[in-house]
Amino acid sequence: MAKPKLTDLSKEELTKKEKGLKTMIGIFIPIIVALFYSVTRDYMNGEDLNWPILTIAICSLAGPLTYYSELKAVREELLARG
């Protein structure tokens, strides 16, 4: 299923999409902080580095970056419409 172009969406749909993207970024941030906190805490307590969790934490950084680029495009379209 192809995603509709931003120009085809109504202003209400764009606003709804913007809110959804902000929510997804807001969900990712605490998860990333918790993962890095867990890895750092264990390492500082003298345990071995937990490579699987560290890998997941690093890979999870891509989520907000991906959503941010889409959010930026939605904001630009909303500003263009006034």
C-alpha positions as CSV (number, residue, x, y, z in Angstrom):
1,M,0.0,0.0,0.0
2,A,1.5,3.3,-1.1
3,K,1.6,6.2,1.3
4,P,-0.3,9.3,0.1
5,K,1.7,12.4,-0.8
6,L,1.6,15.2,1.7
7,T,0.1,17.5,-0.8
8,D,-2.9,15.1,-1.2
9,L,-3.7,15.2,2.5
10,S,-6.1,17.7,4.1
11,K,-4.9,20.2,6.7
12,E,-6.7,18.1,9.4
13,E,-5.0,15.0,8.3
14,L,-1.6,16.7,8.3
15,T,-2.2,18.0,11.8
16,K,-3.2,14.4,12.9
17,K,-0.1,13.0,11.2
18,E,2.1,15.6,13.0
19,K,0.6,14.7,16.3
20,G,1.2,11.0,15.7
21,L,4.8,11.6,14.7
22,K,5.5,13.7,17.8
23,T,3.9,10.9,19.9
24,M,6.2,8.3,18.3
25,I,9.3,10.4,19.0
26,G,8.1,10.9,22.6
27,I,7.8,7.2,23.0
28,F,11.2,6.5,21.6
29,I,13.1,9.0,23.7
30,P,12.4,7.4,27.2
31,I,13.1,3.9,25.8
32,I,16.5,5.0,24.4
33,V,17.4,6.8,27.7
34,A,16.4,3.7,29.7
35,L,18.4,1.4,27.5
36,F,21.6,3.5,27.7
37,Y,21.1,4.0,31.4
38,S,20.8,0.3,31.9
39,V,24.0,-0.4,29.9
40,T,25.9,2.4,31.6
41,R,24.8,1.4,35.1
42,D,25.8,-2.2,34.7
43,Y,29.1,-1.3,33.2
44,M,29.9,1.2,36.0
45,N,29.0,-1.5,38.6
46,G,31.9,-3.6,37.2
47,E,29.8,-6.0,35.1
48,D,30.7,-6.9,31.6
49,L,29.3,-4.8,28.8
50,N,25.9,-6.1,27.7
51,W,26.5,-6.0,24.0
52,P,23.0,-7.1,22.9
53,I,21.3,-4.3,24.8
54,L,23.9,-1.8,23.7
55,T,23.3,-2.8,20.1
56,I,19.5,-2.4,20.5
57,A,20.1,1.0,22.1
58,I,22.3,2.2,19.3
59,C,19.9,0.9,16.6
60,S,16.9,2.5,18.4
61,L,18.5,5.9,17.8
62,A,17.4,5.6,14.1
63,G,13.7,5.7,15.1
64,P,13.4,9.3,16.2
65,L,15.7,10.4,13.4
66,T,13.5,8.8,10.8
67,Y,10.3,10.2,12.4
68,Y,11.9,13.6,12.7
69,S,12.7,13.9,9.0
70,E,9.1,13.0,8.2
71,L,7.8,15.4,10.9
72,K,9.9,18.2,9.3
73,A,8.3,17.5,5.9
74,V,4.8,17.6,7.5
75,R,5.6,20.9,9.2
76,E,6.8,22.5,6.0
77,E,3.7,21.4,4.2
78,L,1.5,22.9,7.0
79,L,3.5,26.2,6.9
80,A,3.1,26.3,3.2
81,R,-0.6,26.1,3.5
82,G,-0.7,28.8,6.1
